[in-house]
């Protein structure tokens, strides 16, 4: 019988298999390392792009914040100007009020029967205090009716009425409080309202 020794062939085949497995392992390791390197590189590029966007967005945000601050300053200035214009309009509308008040008082007084000793407006309020001396109660009552009917006052109240003897005459000292009626607002022309807004 003929014997063939196959051992060197098997050992050669085994060496070849080990070499193939080692090369496959190294190749797959290299591929994994390349994949990891590529993944790391792409993540780093995305991170750098995002950081650049953050820097750009922060710069734009600062620029817009400055613009917003400027807009807020302009709005505040406009609001201050509107308030000042409202005060100017109020002063312009009320500039004739003292003259009108004194003119009305001279028309409302009962001639040769009474006179004023005090005419006072309390702290820019709408309350007017009148003090004076009259010859009798009827004169005071007539004066109060005249004040109520003139349209400048919404409430006329007698606070005090006292007897006072002066130069052998029986006179009446009175104190009246009046609430001024709200003045009518002047009509604003349409083109003025457009200019104000």
C-alpha positions as CSV (number, residue, x, y, z in Angstrom):
1,X,0.0,0.0,0.0
2,X,1.3,3.4,-0.8
3,X,1.2,6.1,1.8
4,X,1.1,9.8,1.0
5,X,2.1,12.2,3.6
6,X,-0.3,15.1,3.5
7,X,0.9,16.8,6.7
8,X,3.0,19.5,5.0
9,X,0.0,20.4,2.8
10,X,-2.3,20.7,5.8
11,X,0.2,22.8,7.7
12,X,0.6,25.0,4.6
13,X,-3.1,25.3,4.3
14,X,-3.4,26.1,8.0
15,X,-0.8,28.8,7.7
16,X,-2.6,30.2,4.7
17,X,-5.9,30.3,6.7
18,X,-4.2,32.0,9.6
19,X,-2.6,34.5,7.2
20,X,-6.0,35.1,5.5
21,X,-7.8,35.6,8.9
22,X,-5.0,38.0,10.1
23,X,-5.2,40.0,6.9
24,X,-9.0,40.1,7.1
25,X,-8.8,41.2,10.7
26,X,-6.3,43.9,9.8
27,X,-8.2,45.0,6.8
28,X,-11.5,45.3,8.8
29,X,-9.6,47.1,11.6
30,X,-8.2,49.6,9.0
31,X,-11.7,50.0,7.6
32,X,-13.2,50.6,11.0
33,X,-10.4,53.1,11.8
34,X,-11.0,54.9,8.5
35,X,-14.8,55.0,9.2
36,X,-14.1,56.4,12.6
37,X,-11.7,58.9,11.3
38,X,-14.2,60.0,8.6
39,X,-17.0,60.2,11.2
40,X,-14.8,62.2,13.5
41,X,-13.7,64.5,10.7
42,X,-17.4,65.1,9.6
43,X,-18.4,65.8,13.2
44,X,-15.6,68.2,13.7
45,X,-16.5,70.0,10.5
46,X,-20.1,70.2,11.6
47,X,-19.0,71.5,15.0
48,X,-16.8,74.2,13.4
49,X,-19.7,75.2,11.1
50,X,-22.1,75.4,14.0
51,X,-19.5,77.5,16.0
52,X,-19.1,79.8,13.1
53,X,-22.9,80.1,12.8
54,X,-23.1,80.8,16.6
55,X,-20.4,83.6,16.2
56,X,-22.3,85.1,13.2
57,X,-25.7,84.8,14.9
58,X,-24.3,86.4,18.1
59,X,-22.8,89.3,16.0
60,X,-26.2,89.8,14.3
61,X,-28.0,89.6,17.6
62,X,-25.8,92.3,19.1
63,X,-26.4,94.4,16.0
64,X,-30.2,93.9,16.3
65,X,-30.0,94.6,20.0
66,X,-28.4,97.9,19.3
67,X,-31.1,98.6,16.7
68,X,-33.8,97.7,19.3
69,X,-32.2,99.9,21.9
70,X,-32.2,102.8,19.4
71,X,-35.9,102.1,18.5
72,X,-36.7,102.0,22.2
73,X,-34.9,105.4,22.7
74,X,-36.8,106.8,19.7
75,X,-40.1,105.5,21.0
76,X,-39.4,107.1,24.4
77,X,-38.5,110.4,22.8
78,X,-41.7,110.3,20.8
79,X,-43.7,109.5,23.9
80,X,-42.1,112.4,25.7
81,X,-42.8,114.6,22.7
82,X,-46.4,113.5,22.7
83,X,-46.7,114.3,26.4
84,X,-45.2,117.7,25.9
85,X,-47.5,118.3,22.9
86,X,-50.5,117.3,25.1
87,X,-49.4,119.7,27.8
88,X,-48.9,122.5,25.2
89,X,-52.3,121.8,23.7
90,X,-53.9,121.8,27.2
91,X,-52.1,125.1,28.0
92,X,-53.2,126.5,24.7
93,X,-56.8,125.5,25.2
94,X,-56.8,126.8,28.8
95,X,-54.9,130.0,28.3
96,X,-58.1,132.1,28.0
97,X,-59.7,130.4,31.1
98,X,-58.6,132.9,33.7
99,X,-59.7,135.8,31.6
100,X,-63.0,134.1,30.8
101,X,-63.5,133.3,34.6
102,X,-62.9,136.9,35.7
103,X,-65.1,138.2,32.9
104,X,-67.8,135.8,33.9
105,X,-67.5,136.8,37.6
106,X,-67.9,140.5,36.6
107,X,-71.0,139.7,34.7
108,X,-72.5,137.5,37.4
109,X,-71.9,139.9,40.3
110,X,-75.0,141.8,41.5
111,X,-74.0,145.4,40.9
112,X,-73.8,147.8,43.9
113,X,-75.1,145.1,46.2
114,X,-72.1,142.9,46.7
115,X,-68.3,142.6,46.3
116,X,-65.6,139.9,46.5
117,X,-62.9,139.7,49.1
118,X,-61.3,136.4,47.9
119,X,-61.3,134.5,44.6
120,X,-59.1,131.4,44.9
121,X,-58.6,128.3,42.8
122,X,-57.4,125.3,45.0
123,X,-54.1,123.8,43.7
124,X,-55.0,123.7,40.0
125,X,-58.1,121.7,40.9
126,X,-61.5,122.4,39.5
127,X,-62.8,123.9,42.8
128,X,-63.1,127.6,43.0
129,X,-63.6,129.4,46.4
130,X,-65.4,132.7,46.4
131,X,-65.6,134.9,49.5
132,X,-67.4,138.3,49.6
133,X,-69.8,140.6,51.3
134,X,-73.4,141.3,50.3
135,X,-76.1,143.6,51.5
136,X,-78.6,140.8,52.2
137,X,-79.4,137.1,51.8
138,X,-81.4,137.7,48.6
139,X,-78.3,139.1,46.9
140,X,-76.2,136.0,47.8
141,X,-79.0,133.8,46.5
142,X,-79.3,135.7,43.2
143,X,-75.5,135.5,42.7
144,X,-75.6,131.7,43.3
145,X,-78.4,131.3,40.7
146,X,-76.5,133.4,38.2
147,X,-73.4,131.3,38.8
148,X,-75.3,128.0,38.3
149,X,-76.9,129.3,35.1
150,X,-73.8,130.6,33.4
151,X,-72.6,127.1,32.3
152,X,-69.0,127.4,33.7
153,X,-69.8,125.6,36.9
154,X,-71.4,122.2,37.5
155,X,-71.9,122.7,41.3
156,X,-72.4,125.8,43.3
157,X,-72.5,125.4,47.1
158,X,-72.9,127.9,49.9
159,X,-70.4,127.1,52.6
160,X,-70.9,129.9,55.1
161,X,-73.2,132.9,55.5
162,X,-72.5,135.1,58.5
163,X,-73.8,138.4,59.7
164,X,-71.3,141.3,59.9
165,X,-72.0,144.8,61.1
166,X,-70.0,147.4,59.3
167,X,-70.5,151.2,59.5
168,X,-74.0,150.8,61.0
169,X,-75.0,148.4,58.2
170,X,-76.0,144.8,58.6
171,X,-74.0,143.0,55.9
172,X,-73.7,139.3,55.0
173,X,-70.3,137.6,54.7
174,X,-70.5,134.5,52.4
175,X,-68.2,131.8,51.2
176,X,-69.2,129.8,48.1
177,X,-67.5,126.8,46.5
178,X,-67.9,126.1,42.8
179,X,-66.8,123.1,40.8
180,X,-65.7,124.2,37.3
181,X,-67.4,122.3,34.5
182,X,-65.0,120.5,32.1
183,X,-64.1,122.7,29.2
184,X,-65.2,121.5,25.8
185,X,-62.4,119.9,23.8
186,X,-61.6,121.9,20.6
187,X,-62.2,120.2,17.4
188,X,-59.1,118.9,15.7
189,X,-58.9,119.1,12.0
190,X,-58.2,115.8,10.1
191,X,-54.9,116.9,8.7
192,X,-53.6,117.8,12.1
193,X,-54.4,114.3,13.5
194,X,-52.4,112.7,10.7
195,X,-49.5,115.0,11.4
196,X,-49.5,114.1,15.1
197,X,-49.5,110.3,14.6
